[in-house]
């Protein structure tokens, strides 16, 4: 097996730095792809016939379409500090079962993103992106598998100043103990093209032993549904029909529930 540690470093991405390499300008990134020499090296390592594990270090998203399609394992290590080597080794050798989730979207290419020339959110971040990401917001794997049971709401009608309560079961159907990060998103059913496609409103990390089932409950304040109203010039929660999306990532939705938000008590 080959373990390749690559990606970026703080000497490449930062603020006001003389970085004379393709894809970088003054510490800013002009392209989000993994530097071309590293992709070529990964191809050469892959051509040996040995399995290649790619440990990617970066402080931001890196597009790696070739690696994502051809390598059996990728570990996102960020910039982990002085204990980072130990943490990576514990994951690779199976001493711990990882359960991290991406807090940002990893796009497939620079062309997926619009130029940053205005304040429009169109096609930016997981809430507005309409393409297919390489690795979505909330994505993360472990060495076991989880099955989501049918969720239920304590009440399908909640006032804008209220709290919704949702519950479901999580079964660890694999052979190792592990943690799952269950995520709850929402979207307005009568949304406009400029509205968010979905937005995270709650999550919970649950430890489940192998072949065991856990009961999961979340309480979510409706104020997390708020958005900025240009007409009202304030943050507000809109009454109306919503949909809750429950799953393991923003692109791995296991169940949907209808929800009605009323004007108040």
Buried (B, 14 or more C-beta within 10 A) or exposed (E): EEBBEBBBEEEBBBEEBEBEEEBBBEBBBEBBBBBEEBBEEBEEBBEEEEEBBBBBBBBEBBBBBBBBEEBEBBBBBBEEEEEBEEBBEBBBEEEBBBBBBBEBBBBBEEEBBEEEEEEEBEEEEBBBBEEEBBBBBBBBBBBBBBEBBEBEBEEEEBBBEBBBBBBBBBBBBBEEBBBBBBBBBBBBEEBEEEBBBBBBBBBEEBBBEEEEBBEBEBEBBBBBBBEEEEEEEEEBBBEBEBBBBBBBBBBBBBBBBEBBBBEEE
